[in-house]
């Protein structure tokens, strides 16, 4: 039997919310992280397939109405990671994590 949206939204942790807002999963305990491997020329290449984008999209659909207005209040003129990824009309949106955002007040509303 499918779980309700309300229940799924409650199951999101601070790590999940932080990744929706910034794209970063520092401890690899939310939706997964994009691993990087050295290229040999001093650069790094992403190793695809480690992020569970289907679960991330589902969580964003559940939490968007709450997270987006709160994010925009704290970060005027900025777009959060999940909005850039899932709400954009671009064919290939930028999937690199965003730094320098104020997301702590929002993240702290969710369980650890």
MDTraj code that builds the backbone (N, CA, C; nanometers):
import mdtraj as md
import numpy as np

residues = "UNK UNK UNK UNK UNK UNK UNK UNK UNK UNK UNK UNK UNK UNK UNK UNK UNK UNK UNK UNK UNK UNK UNK UNK UNK UNK UNK UNK UNK UNK UNK UNK UNK UNK UNK UNK UNK UNK UNK UNK UNK UNK UNK UNK UNK UNK UNK UNK UNK UNK UNK UNK UNK UNK UNK UNK UNK UNK UNK UNK UNK UNK UNK UNK UNK UNK UNK UNK UNK UNK UNK UNK UNK UNK UNK UNK UNK UNK UNK UNK UNK UNK UNK UNK UNK UNK UNK UNK UNK UNK UNK UNK UNK UNK UNK UNK UNK UNK UNK UNK UNK UNK UNK UNK UNK UNK UNK UNK UNK UNK UNK UNK".split()
xyz = np.array([
    [0.0843, -0.1175, 0.0000],
    [0.0000, 0.0000, 0.0000],
    [0.0894, 0.1246, 0.0000],
    [0.0676, 0.2193, -0.0927],
    [0.1537, 0.3368, -0.0995],
    [0.1385, 0.4262, 0.0225],
    [0.2513, 0.4820, 0.0632],
    [0.2486, 0.5750, 0.1761],
    [0.1974, 0.7103, 0.1289],
    [0.1424, 0.7845, 0.2223],
    [0.0902, 0.9160, 0.1861],
    [0.2055, 1.0143, 0.1694],
    [0.1793, 1.1233, 0.0968],
    [0.2803, 1.2280, 0.0782],
    [0.3208, 1.2879, 0.2112],
    [0.2260, 1.3068, 0.3002],
    [0.2560, 1.3677, 0.4292],
    [0.3561, 1.2816, 0.5062],
    [0.3357, 1.1517, 0.5043],
    [0.4259, 1.0626, 0.5759],
    [0.5652, 1.0627, 0.5134],
    [0.5718, 1.0596, 0.3792],
    [0.7016, 1.0623, 0.3122],
    [0.7764, 1.1909, 0.3445],
    [0.7062, 1.3034, 0.3462],
    [0.7711, 1.4313, 0.3760],
    [0.8278, 1.4300, 0.5173],
    [0.7595, 1.3675, 0.6095],
    [0.8085, 1.3610, 0.7471],
    [0.9328, 1.2742, 0.7579],
    [0.9516, 1.1816, 0.6658],
    [1.0656, 1.0911, 0.6728],
    [1.1941, 1.1529, 0.6204],
    [1.1887, 1.2752, 0.5717],
    [1.3095, 1.3403, 0.5218],
    [1.3910, 1.3941, 0.6386],
    [1.5196, 1.3694, 0.6359],
    [1.6091, 1.4147, 0.7421],
    [1.6751, 1.5465, 0.7019],
    [1.7546, 1.6008, 0.7937],
    [1.8286, 1.7220, 0.7636],
    [1.9211, 1.7012, 0.6440],
    [1.9797, 1.5842, 0.6335],
    [2.0686, 1.5550, 0.5198],
    [1.9930, 1.5594, 0.3878],
    [1.8705, 1.5055, 0.3861],
    [1.7893, 1.5080, 0.2644],
    [1.7566, 1.6520, 0.2255],
    [1.7140, 1.7313, 0.3226],
    [1.6751, 1.8694, 0.2950],
    [1.7960, 1.9503, 0.2494],
    [1.9097, 1.9324, 0.3158],
    [2.0309, 2.0045, 0.2755],
    [2.0678, 1.9692, 0.1313],
    [2.0544, 1.8423, 0.0934],
    [2.0885, 1.8046, -0.0432],
    [1.9884, 1.8621, -0.1429],
    [1.8609, 1.8685, -0.1077],
    [1.7628, 1.9305, -0.1968],
    [1.7952, 2.0783, -0.2189],
    [1.8419, 2.1452, -0.1148],
    [1.8667, 2.2891, -0.1241],
    [2.0021, 2.3227, -0.1848],
    [2.1054, 2.2437, -0.1548],
    [2.2410, 2.2783, -0.1985],
    [2.3013, 2.1794, -0.2980],
    [2.2485, 2.0580, -0.3021],
    [2.3045, 1.9549, -0.3893],
    [2.4134, 1.8731, -0.3243],
    [2.4550, 1.9111, -0.2036],
    [2.5661, 1.8426, -0.1376],
    [2.5152, 1.7353, -0.0412],
    [2.5758, 1.6195, -0.0469],
    [2.5485, 1.5113, 0.0484],
    [2.6830, 1.4719, 0.1079],
    [2.7249, 1.5491, 0.2064],
    [2.8594, 1.5362, 0.2607],
    [2.8881, 1.3987, 0.3205],
    [2.7912, 1.3384, 0.3868],
    [2.8144, 1.2107, 0.4532],
    [2.7600, 1.0923, 0.3736],
    [2.7099, 1.1202, 0.2534],
    [2.6554, 1.0157, 0.1663],
    [2.5434, 0.9381, 0.2355],
    [2.4599, 1.0114, 0.3126],
    [2.3515, 0.9443, 0.3835],
    [2.2144, 1.0016, 0.3473],
    [2.2066, 1.0743, 0.2388],
    [2.0768, 1.1255, 0.1942],
    [2.0411, 1.0553, 0.0633],
    [2.0529, 1.1258, -0.0475],
    [2.0190, 1.0678, -0.1774],
    [2.1424, 1.0139, -0.2494],
    [2.2588, 1.0245, -0.1878],
    [2.3832, 0.9799, -0.2489],
    [2.4612, 1.0984, -0.3019],
    [2.5853, 1.0747, -0.3369],
    [2.6689, 1.1823, -0.3877],
    [2.7325, 1.1412, -0.5188],
    [2.7729, 1.2420, -0.5928],
    [2.8434, 1.2169, -0.7172],
    [2.9908, 1.2036, -0.6822],
    [3.0447, 1.0875, -0.6985],
    [3.1863, 1.0658, -0.6687],
    [3.2705, 1.1293, -0.7788],
    [3.3895, 1.1703, -0.7429],
    [3.4813, 1.2237, -0.8418],
    [3.6084, 1.1407, -0.8409],
    [3.6618, 1.1197, -0.9582],
    [3.7838, 1.0415, -0.9718],
    [3.8900, 1.1269, -1.0409],
    [4.0155, 1.1153, -1.0004],
    [4.1212, 1.1928, -1.0665],
    [4.1333, 1.1543, -1.2138],
    [4.1574, 1.2538, -1.2980],
    [4.1695, 1.2288, -1.4422],
    [4.3130, 1.2098, -1.4859],
    [4.4096, 1.2358, -1.3979],
    [4.5499, 1.2197, -1.4336],
    [4.6158, 1.3485, -1.4789],
    [4.5347, 1.4476, -1.5152],
    [4.5912, 1.5759, -1.5594],
    [4.5705, 1.6842, -1.4543],
    [4.5470, 1.6418, -1.3312],
    [4.5246, 1.7375, -1.2232],
    [4.3778, 1.7723, -1.2026],
    [4.2913, 1.7237, -1.2881],
    [4.1482, 1.7514, -1.2775],
    [4.0732, 1.6323, -1.2221],
    [3.9421, 1.6480, -1.2166],
    [3.8562, 1.5403, -1.1675],
    [3.7399, 1.5217, -1.2626],
    [3.6935, 1.3984, -1.2743],
    [3.5760, 1.3663, -1.3552],
    [3.4724, 1.3038, -1.2641],
    [3.3456, 1.3389, -1.2881],
    [3.2386, 1.2820, -1.2063],
    [3.2120, 1.1375, -1.2452],
    [3.1810, 1.0565, -1.1457],
    [3.1409, 0.9186, -1.1673],
    [2.9886, 0.9176, -1.1558],
    [2.9161, 0.8984, -1.2661],
    [2.7703, 0.9095, -1.2630],
    [2.7028, 0.7910, -1.1951],
    [2.5780, 0.8112, -1.1593],
    [2.4941, 0.7022, -1.1140],
    [2.4885, 0.6777, -0.9656],
    [2.5506, 0.7593, -0.8842],
    [2.5482, 0.7354, -0.7411],
    [2.4392, 0.8139, -0.6706],
    [2.3759, 0.9080, -0.7390],
    [2.2695, 0.9868, -0.6782],
    [2.1354, 0.9256, -0.7169],
    [2.0480, 0.9077, -0.6178],
    [1.9145, 0.8533, -0.6429],
    [1.8224, 0.9692, -0.6809],
    [1.8276, 1.0082, -0.8086],
    [1.7494, 1.1232, -0.8546],
    [1.5994, 1.0978, -0.8494],
    [1.5548, 0.9744, -0.8631],
    [1.4114, 0.9444, -0.8562],
    [1.3582, 0.9747, -0.7163],
    [1.4297, 0.9314, -0.6143],
    [1.3871, 0.9609, -0.4766],
    [1.3987, 1.1093, -0.4471],
    [1.5016, 1.1719, -0.5027],
    [1.5191, 1.3151, -0.4810],
    [1.4034, 1.3927, -0.5438],
    [1.3634, 1.3544, -0.6645],
    [1.2511, 1.4208, -0.7325],
    [1.1216, 1.4033, -0.6522],
    [1.0995, 1.2841, -0.5997],
    [0.9803, 1.2566, -0.5203],
    [0.9788, 1.3417, -0.3927],
    [1.0916, 1.3505, -0.3256],
    [1.1004, 1.4319, -0.2045],
    [1.0792, 1.5793, -0.2377],
    [1.1349, 1.6262, -0.3494],
    [1.1175, 1.7652, -0.3899],
    [0.9705, 1.7934, -0.4187],
    [0.9039, 1.7013, -0.4830],
    [0.7614, 1.7208, -0.5114],
    [0.6802, 1.7288, -0.3818],
    [0.7210, 1.6533, -0.2804],
    [0.6517, 1.6562, -0.1511],
    [0.6812, 1.7834, -0.0719],
    [0.8037, 1.8325, -0.0797],
    [0.8484, 1.9421, 0.0080],
    [0.8601, 2.0775, -0.0611],
    [0.8437, 2.0828, -0.1899],
    [0.8663, 2.2050, -0.2665],
    [0.7874, 2.3246, -0.2141],
    [0.6597, 2.3056, -0.1866],
    [0.5746, 2.4179, -0.1441],
    [0.6224, 2.4805, -0.0141],
    [0.6875, 2.4027, 0.0702],
    [0.7404, 2.4563, 0.1958],
    [0.8826, 2.5093, 0.1778],
    [0.9680, 2.4296, 0.1150],
    [1.1104, 2.4641, 0.1089],
    [1.1404, 2.5845, 0.0200],
    [1.0773, 2.5937, -0.0954],
    [1.1121, 2.6993, -0.1896],
    [1.0876, 2.8400, -0.1342],
    [0.9695, 2.8703, -0.0767],
    [0.9498, 3.0052, -0.0216],
    [1.0462, 3.0367, 0.0931],
    [1.0746, 2.9377, 0.1783],
    [1.1673, 2.9596, 0.2893],
    [1.3083, 2.9858, 0.2364],
    [1.3479, 2.9090, 0.1371],
    [1.4796, 2.9257, 0.0777],
    [1.4925, 3.0647, 0.0154],
    [1.3904, 3.1067, -0.0596],
    [1.3963, 3.2358, -0.1281],
    [1.3985, 3.3528, -0.0296],
    [1.3352, 3.3365, 0.0874],
    [1.3417, 3.4412, 0.1904],
    [1.4839, 3.4576, 0.2423],
    [1.5515, 3.3452, 0.2637],
    [1.6871, 3.3473, 0.3190],
    [1.7959, 3.3753, 0.2150],
    [1.7660, 3.3489, 0.0886],
    [1.8650, 3.3616, -0.0188],
    [1.8038, 3.4341, -0.1388],
    [1.7726, 3.5644, -0.1243],
    [1.7067, 3.6366, -0.2335],
    [1.7888, 3.6323, -0.3628],
    [1.7187, 3.6090, -0.4720],
    [1.7841, 3.6068, -0.6020],
    [1.8563, 3.4778, -0.6352],
    [1.8553, 3.3809, -0.5466],
    [1.9225, 3.2519, -0.5699],
    [1.8178, 3.1442, -0.5987],
    [1.8603, 3.0388, -0.6644],
    [1.7745, 2.9239, -0.6917],
    [1.8338, 2.8030, -0.6224],
    [1.7518, 2.7297, -0.5504],
    [1.8041, 2.6125, -0.4805],
    [1.8318, 2.4996, -0.5804],
    [1.9093, 2.4045, -0.5364],
    [1.9556, 2.2953, -0.6212],
    [1.8403, 2.2166, -0.6840],
    [1.7449, 2.1731, -0.6043],
    [1.6362, 2.0900, -0.6569],
    [1.5499, 2.1674, -0.7561],
    [1.5267, 2.2958, -0.7314],
    [1.4491, 2.3761, -0.8263],
    [1.5250, 2.3883, -0.9576],
    [1.6556, 2.4094, -0.9480],
    [1.7380, 2.4207, -1.0677],
    [1.7384, 2.2886, -1.1447],
    [1.7367, 2.1794, -1.0708],
    [1.7449, 2.0474, -1.1321],
    [1.6111, 1.9998, -1.1892],
    [1.5035, 2.0150, -1.1114],
    [1.3752, 1.9557, -1.1500],
    [1.2730, 2.0537, -1.2067],
    [1.2847, 2.1824, -1.1757],
    [1.1864, 2.2793, -1.2232],
    [1.2348, 2.3570, -1.3449],
    [1.3587, 2.3387, -1.3824],
    [1.4186, 2.4131, -1.4923],
    [1.3709, 2.3588, -1.6267],
    [1.3633, 2.4478, -1.7242],
    [1.3280, 2.4064, -1.8600],
    [1.4518, 2.3721, -1.9423],
    [1.5695, 2.3854, -1.8804],
    [1.6934, 2.3545, -1.9519],
    [1.7014, 2.2044, -1.9791],
    [1.7567, 2.1688, -2.0946],
    [1.7702, 2.0271, -2.1282],
    [1.8714, 1.9578, -2.0386],
    [1.9792, 2.0270, -2.0053],
    [2.0801, 1.9687, -1.9177],
    [2.1140, 2.0708, -1.8094],
    [2.0377, 2.0705, -1.7002],
    [2.0628, 2.1688, -1.5950],
    [2.1959, 2.1435, -1.5256],
    [2.2493, 2.2493, -1.4655],
    [2.3745, 2.2399, -1.3903],
    [2.3504, 2.1541, -1.2666],
    [2.4282, 2.0483, -1.2500],
    [2.4085, 1.9581, -1.1357],
    [2.5181, 1.9716, -1.0311],
    [2.6018, 2.0742, -1.0424],
    [2.7060, 2.0907, -0.9417],
    [2.6465, 2.1507, -0.8143],
    [2.6933, 2.1062, -0.6968],
    [2.6418, 2.1599, -0.5710],
    [2.6646, 2.3106, -0.5612],
    [2.5817, 2.3767, -0.4838],
    [2.5881, 2.5212, -0.4666],
    [2.6452, 2.5503, -0.3289],
    [2.7396, 2.6405, -0.3210],
    [2.7961, 2.6764, -0.1909],
    [2.7574, 2.8191, -0.1554],
    [2.7781, 2.8543, -0.0297],
    [2.7532, 2.9902, 0.0156],
    [2.6075, 3.0259, 0.0375],
    [2.5230, 2.9272, 0.0586],
    [2.3805, 2.9524, 0.0803],
    [2.3469, 2.9455, 0.2285],
    [2.2459, 3.0193, 0.2686],
    [2.1969, 3.0136, 0.4058],
    [2.0798, 2.9153, 0.4100],
    [2.1047, 2.7928, 0.4525],
    [1.9990, 2.6919, 0.4576],
    [1.9806, 2.6342, 0.5979],
    [2.0696, 2.6679, 0.6898],
    [2.0655, 2.6091, 0.8242],
    [1.9314, 2.6275, 0.8941],
    [1.8686, 2.7479, 0.8916],
    [1.7394, 2.7613, 0.9601],
    [1.6313, 2.6671, 0.9059],
    [1.6350, 2.6391, 0.7771],
    [1.5369, 2.5479, 0.7175],
    [1.5709, 2.4039, 0.7549],
    [1.6956, 2.3674, 0.7388],
    [1.7413, 2.2307, 0.7662],
    [1.7128, 2.1930, 0.9106],
    [1.7311, 2.2866, 1.0028],
    [1.7116, 2.2583, 1.1447],
    [1.5659, 2.2292, 1.1812],
    [1.4729, 2.2531, 1.0925],
    [1.3323, 2.2214, 1.1179],
    [1.3031, 2.0727, 1.0997],
    [1.3988, 1.9991, 1.0452],
    [1.3803, 1.8574, 1.0157],
    [1.4619, 1.7731, 1.1123],
    [1.4218, 1.6467, 1.1314],
    [1.4956, 1.5595, 1.2239],
    [1.6333, 1.5252, 1.1704],
    [1.7231, 1.4968, 1.2642],
    [1.8593, 1.4570, 1.2261],
    [1.8516, 1.3182, 1.1752],
])
top = md.Topology()
chain = top.add_chain()
for i, resn in enumerate(residues, 1):
    res = top.add_residue(resn, chain, resSeq=i)
    for name in ("N", "CA", "C"):
        top.add_atom(name, md.element.get_by_symbol(name[0]), res)
traj = md.Trajectory(xyz[None], top)
